[in-house]
Amino acid sequence: MASGLGVTLLAGLVLAVVDVVHTGGGALAVLATWALVALPMAIGVGAVLAAGNSMWGVGWVRRFCVQLSTDRELDRKVAA
């Protein structure tokens, strides 16, 4: 869960800093707005990753991606 929270919050912070630089002011309001967007998203991503880890073990996303890249039939089913 911590990795999902950290990555999503870091991405939100990067977007917020770019937005502050772009707008040229009002940093507190812009950062607060991005926090309202990034925090619920981070909690959701963290919860999904934590649930996946508890059900399928650590590394389930990587295993799925490797299986998807090696199994042509599964790739077609997922893409359909």
N, C-alpha and C positions, 0 to 999 in steps of 0.2 A: 504494500500500500504506500510505503514511503517513497518508492521510486516513482510511482504514478503521480503522487502529490508534488514531488520535487520537480519533475520534468515539466509538468503542466504549469506550475507556478512560475518556473523559470521562463518558460515561453511567454506567459502573460506579462512578466516583468520586462522582457525584451521588447515586446510590442508596446508596452506602456512608455518605456523610455524613448523609443522611436517616436511615439505619438507626442510626447512632451517636447522633444526637439523639433518636431515638425510644426507644432502649434505655436511654439515660442513663448509659452507662459501658462500659468494656471496649473502648475505641476500637481498640486494636491488634489484638485478636482479631477484631473485626467487619471492620476494614479488610483483614486478611489473608484472611478468608473471602471477601470480595467480590473480592479480587485473584485468588483461585483460580478464581472464576467468570468474571471479566471478561477476564483475560489470554488464556486459550485461545480465547475467543470473538473477541477482538480480532485475534488472529493469523489465525484462520479467515476473518473478514470481510476483513481486509487481503489475504490470499492470493487470495480470490475476486475482489476488485476489481483486484488486480494482474494476475491471469490474464486478466480481461476486458479490461483496458486493453491488454495485449500482443496479444490476438487481434483486438479490434474497435476499438481506438483510444480515446483519451481522450474521455469524455462518452458512453460507450455506454449507461449506465443512463438518462441523460436522453433520448437518442435513442429508446430503447425505450419510455419512458413517453410521449413525444410521439406516437410511432407508435401506441401502444396507445390513446391518447385520440382519435386521428383516424380510425383504421381500425376500423369497427364489427364487421366480420367477424373480425378478429384478436382483438378484445375478447371476442367470444362464444366463440371457440375456447379462449382462455386461461382464461376463467371456467368452461368446461364441465368 
